[in-house]
Each structure stands twice: as C-alpha cells, then as structure tokens.
Amino acid sequence: MAKTIMIANKVYEELKEMKEDKSFSEAIRALMERKSSKTGSSLRACLGRLERTDAEYESSRKSLRKEYAKWNKRYA
C-alpha cells in the first residue's frame, strides 16, 4: 500500500541524487538500515571519503596513541 509523505524540496533533491537507479522506497530503506547498523560498519562505509595529508595523519595518530596509553593504564 502506497503512502504520500511531504518532505522539503532540498531533502527531495538530495534523496533523488542519492538513490541512483533505485526507487525512493529502496533508497529510504537503505538509509534506515544504514542508520540502524553497528558503528563499525558505518565507519567502514565512510572509510576513505575524506582526503588527509600525511601531517594530519601523523597528528591524529600521535593524539590517539596518547589517549590509548591512558586507557590502557586505566583498564589493563
């Protein structure tokens, strides 16, 4: 059974671009499933989307290493 819903024009345009060759129902279902998925799979879906320089990577890595060391001392 089909239902009519109202969405903002901007949301419609974004959904239209995202759905590619799928129906709107399939696109919405995929978004709902993605939202309810576990964090790890959500992170995997985003992997590689942002461009990073080597300097940014090293900075992030150093910061995370310090935080991991604190966590490890506390919970190990």
QUILIN-V437603 format. One record per residue. N is the residue number from 0. RES is the residue in one small letter. PHI is phi in whole degrees, -180 to 180 (NA if undefined). Layout:
# QUILIN-V437603
n/res/phi
N/RES/PHI
N/RES/PHI
This chain:
# QUILIN-V437603
n/res/phi
0/m/NA
1/a/-85
2/k/-126
3/t/-102
4/i/-126
5/m/-111
6/i/-135
7/a/-65
8/n/-57
9/k/-63
10/v/-63
11/y/-59
12/e/-64
13/e/-65
14/l/-66
15/k/-62
16/e/-68
17/m/-71
18/k/-72
19/e/53
20/d/-99
21/k/-88
22/s/-77
23/f/-61
24/s/-61
25/e/-65
26/a/-65
27/i/-65
28/r/-60
29/a/-61
30/l/-64
31/m/-65
32/e/-68
33/r/-64
34/k/-66
35/s/-87
36/s/-75
37/k/-68
38/t/-57
39/g/-58
40/s/-72
41/s/-67
42/l/-66
43/r/-61
44/a/-66
45/c/-93
46/l/-56
47/g/85
48/r/-77
49/l/-97
50/e/-83
51/r/-131
52/t/-87
53/d/-62
54/a/-64
55/e/-63
56/y/-62
57/e/-64
58/s/-62
59/s/-62
60/r/-63
61/k/-64
62/s/-62
63/l/-66
64/r/-62
65/k/-63
66/e/-65
67/y/-65
68/a/-62
69/k/-63
70/w/-62
71/n/-63
72/k/-66
73/r/-72
74/y/-111
75/a/-83
